[in-house]
Amino acid sequence: MATTPTTAAMTTAAPEEGLAINNPADISVIVLYFLIVLAVGIWAMYSTNRGTVGGFFLAGRSMVWWPIGASLFASNIGSGHFVGLAGTGAAAGIAIGGFEWNALVMVVILGWLFVPIYIKAGVVTMPEYLRKRFGGKRIQIYLSVLSLFLYIFTKISADIFSGAIFIKEAMGLNIYVAIIILLTITALYTITGGLAAVIYTDTLQTLIMLVGSIILTVFAFEEVGGYEEFVHKYMNAIPQVGNSSIPEKCYTPRPDSFQIFRDPINGDLPWPGLIFGLSILGLWYWCTDQVIVQRCLSGKNMSHVKAGCIMCGYLKLMPMFLIVMPGMISRILYTDTVACVVPDTCIAACGTPVGCSNIAYPRMVVKLMPNGLRGLMLSVMLASLMSSLTSIFNSASTLFTMDIYTKIRPGAKEQELMIVGRLFMLILIAVSIAWVPIVQSAQNGQLFDYIQSITSYLGPPIAAVFFLAIFFKRVNEQGAFWGLILGLLIGLSRMIAEFAYGTGSCAQPSNCPDIICKVHYLYFAIILFVISVIIILTVSYLTKPIDDVHLYRLCWSLRNRKEKRIDLDAEEMEEEPVFEEEAFPDKEQGCCRKAYNWFCGLETIAAPKLSKEEEEALREKMMDTTEDPFWRRVVNTNGIILLAVAIFCHGFFA
């Protein structure tokens, strides 16, 4: 085969791969990238209010549509996407791109149905919304803790691991040295800058990611001779297996490689699961996850929030063409390496016996791009890694500070909350680094499947609670709590069983019982969601309902009520300093103290004391969802167009 000499050359030249980026052009591009990112972060530190909870965690509700849209996209597209999407594309074709296109529908649901309720509720975090909606503390604390674990297991560690794969391919650095350097820079401007710095740097990262990945895609399609040749050559990209007894289906491209909707029984991504199961995961991720929703809550008004969601939706069209298809081209160019199935060959190529599809995108960057552009693509990977991590660090810090720490110390002052939030990021980083080896051993060469399966086992009960909380006012705290607990136990039982038996591979299938592991994780998400809904509704209807006076502007049917809401835990809320400025003694501070306070966003600016009427007016402004009629029509029209585009794309590649 034509790919054999290339592959052989790559195998024998393995020690030199660490020297792929050691020329002045590449190094200059990378250094310039870091300088620009740090400059943007410092500018955001200087120009925004970071000294209050509202300023640090919600950017003062001052963001316009284009940074919101760019930040939503950059927060979602991490290095796990470049490695996982491209790798799965190389192994199984375009169907994995359906995960990205599902977002076109979910961002409309987020901006038009969920965010208005969150803003009217006046919340900073998603667990805080559930506390207002249901009362009590146990759901809020439960969801905060579970969300932090999900961040560590499925987001931070997976992104760090996938970023490390690329760095190892491109630079030959020790994985943990590279990780610590990246996380130090990432945490620096997240800890100091707050959400405003994260959103502005995310906007820059989005631009870099798009430019770099578009250039690589053009190079890749030129290398294979255009789209028609790409389709033909992919279906013939079969690795050499020698005298191995591995079944043919394990190393030949799938017959349905260029179809999104696949067989409901035997398909690797069955179409009912892709439509319904993935929508449940999308509901959890796009409409209830702190990382995503927090960006929308920072919008200056609802029209900007909706426009940001639309921009994110259009950007989510691109990963199919900029990540999935280039990953498939990598299989064409480096067939024996990327598509290897013989364990000894795979170990020699990438150190994993079950396959090397995860190196599809990094391998193409290192081998295909010229000097300078290779450095740009490394910057793209660093951008995706850092933008995703900064978003998660900031949101995780918000969850811990506002939902857990304020329960431990109800009387904590504004400055104390700021310091604790930043210190918690450092702890989160340490735990995430410690978890990387576990991800490396657990994913068995299928990073994207690892991420999606974990969310399928833990996410549906959360999605069910938020969905019913907003659209069914009859649901109460008892129903929501038991739905979460029993749903978690069911999901954990499947997850633990699958990890205990192992997922196996095509060549060496797992011996996990069919009733446990043969149910596709997307089907399991549907089953778990339905069971959780039944539990929540059953327990709610068997217990006392919540009076409407406690639900004004907290659920869809009561969203426009003007009466004063009596919060179920009003006394506890009064103790929490959510937007309350801390008073400081008027005394002179030294230069070092002033510099420290400015760097950490803890400086205080003398301002006149607001009257109760002015404080109430400010609070009303923060919870305002009114829109200019003209711009409302503009964003609504664009929302309909986006949905039409989503339907067309699914139909075209169905």
Salt bridges, closest charged atoms under 4 A:
GLU17 OE2 - ARG363 NH2 3.63
ASP26 OD2 - ARG374 NH1 3.15
GLU100 OE2 - HIS81 NE2 3.38
GLU100 OE1 - LYS316 NZ 2.38
GLU169 OE1 - ARG363 NE 2.93
ASP256 OD1 - ARG254 NE 2.89
ASP256 OD1 - ARG262 NE 3.81
ASP268 OD1 - ARG254 NE 3.54
ASP268 OD1 - ARG262 NH1 2.83
ASP289 OD2 - LYS155 NZ 2.79
GLU416 OE2 - ARG409 NE 2.51
GLU477 OE2 - ARG138 NE 2.55
GLU498 OE1 - ARG494 NH2 3.03
ASP514 OD1 - LYS518 NZ 3.50
ASP548 OD2 - LYS473 NZ 3.12
GLU563 OE2 - ARG561 NH2 2.98
ASP567 OD1 - ARG565 NE 2.83
ASP569 OD2 - ARG131 NE 3.20
GLU576 OE2 - ARG131 NH1 2.72
GLU576 OE2 - LYS407 NZ 3.31
GLU588 OE2 - LYS594 NZ 3.21
GLU616 OE1 - ARG619 NH1 2.88
GLU627 OE2 - LYS306 NZ 2.89
